[in-house]
Amino acid sequence: MDTMKQTITTADLGEIKRLALAISAEPIQEIEFNASDLECDFSNIPPPCARRPPTLASVASATGTLKVSIRIPALTLAAFKERAAKTGTAYQSLINKTLKAAALSWGSA
């Protein structure tokens, strides 16, 4: 397949903008379309992925932990980081310990 590179100038962009504005001001018209008129070969498109999404059990690591994403208020995170710096602990570990203690107090873990 031959490809050509073309440089678009500022004048071209101005003309494109002018044409786009002119087209957007015109009323929308119905267009008849027949897909059989297209000369496209779709035979090389791979089939959609047939895999199912991973289950929770397959995502858990060997340590039994899962990677999650949560939003924590900035002041709360700053407090954990400050406490972690004072105790020499990673702040993520401190958050995990706090969550585990809360879960144990609920009788859930």
PEQUIBEL-V226344 format. One record per residue. N is the residue number from 0. RES is the residue in three letters. PHI is phi as a letter, one per 40 degrees, with the letter a starting at -180 (NA if undefined). PSI is psi in whole degrees, -180 to 180 (* if undefined). OMEGA is omega as a letter, one per 30 degrees, with the letter a starting at -180 (* if undefined). Layout:
# PEQUIBEL-V226344
n,res,phi,psi,omega
N,RES,PHI,PSI,OMEGA
N,RES,PHI,PSI,OMEGA
This chain:
# PEQUIBEL-V226344
n,res,phi,psi,omega
0,MET,NA,125,l
1,ASP,c,135,l
2,THR,b,146,l
3,MET,b,140,l
4,LYS,b,137,l
5,GLN,b,136,l
6,THR,c,131,l
7,ILE,c,126,a
8,THR,c,170,l
9,THR,c,-37,l
10,ALA,c,-41,l
11,ASP,c,-44,l
12,LEU,c,-39,l
13,GLY,c,-42,l
14,GLU,c,-41,l
15,ILE,c,-44,l
16,LYS,c,-44,a
17,ARG,c,-45,l
18,LEU,c,-41,l
19,ALA,c,-42,l
20,LEU,c,-39,l
21,ALA,c,-41,a
22,ILE,c,-40,a
23,SER,c,-20,l
24,ALA,c,-17,a
25,GLU,c,149,l
26,PRO,c,149,a
27,ILE,c,133,a
28,GLN,b,150,l
29,GLU,c,140,l
30,ILE,b,130,l
31,GLU,c,136,a
32,PHE,b,133,l
33,ASN,b,117,a
34,ALA,c,-26,a
35,SER,c,-15,l
36,ASP,c,-17,a
37,LEU,c,142,l
38,GLU,b,67,a
39,CYS,b,143,l
40,ASP,b,107,a
41,PHE,c,10,a
42,SER,c,-22,a
43,ASN,c,6,l
44,ILE,c,126,a
45,PRO,c,153,l
46,PRO,c,157,l
47,PRO,c,154,a
48,CYS,c,129,a
49,ALA,c,-1,a
50,ARG,c,146,l
51,ARG,c,155,l
52,PRO,c,150,a
53,PRO,c,147,l
54,THR,c,165,a
55,LEU,d,-41,a
56,ALA,c,-36,a
57,SER,c,-19,a
58,VAL,c,-29,a
59,ALA,c,136,a
60,SER,c,178,a
61,ALA,c,-25,l
62,THR,c,-3,l
63,GLY,g,16,l
64,THR,b,157,l
65,LEU,b,146,l
66,LYS,c,125,l
67,VAL,b,163,l
68,SER,b,124,l
69,ILE,b,161,l
70,ARG,b,128,a
71,ILE,b,133,l
72,PRO,d,143,a
73,ALA,d,-41,a
74,LEU,c,-37,l
75,THR,c,-46,l
76,LEU,c,-40,l
77,ALA,c,-38,l
78,ALA,c,-43,l
79,PHE,c,-43,a
80,LYS,c,-39,l
81,GLU,c,-46,l
82,ARG,c,-41,a
83,ALA,c,-40,l
84,ALA,c,-38,a
85,LYS,c,-34,a
86,THR,c,-7,a
87,GLY,g,26,a
88,THR,b,149,l
89,ALA,c,140,a
90,TYR,c,-30,l
91,GLN,c,-40,l
92,SER,c,-39,l
93,LEU,c,-41,l
94,ILE,c,-44,l
95,ASN,c,-44,l
96,LYS,c,-41,l
97,THR,c,-43,l
98,LEU,c,-41,l
99,LYS,c,-43,l
100,ALA,c,-41,l
101,ALA,c,-44,a
102,ALA,c,-40,l
103,LEU,c,-37,l
104,SER,c,-22,l
105,TRP,c,-8,a
106,GLY,g,26,a
107,SER,b,-13,a
108,ALA,b,*,*
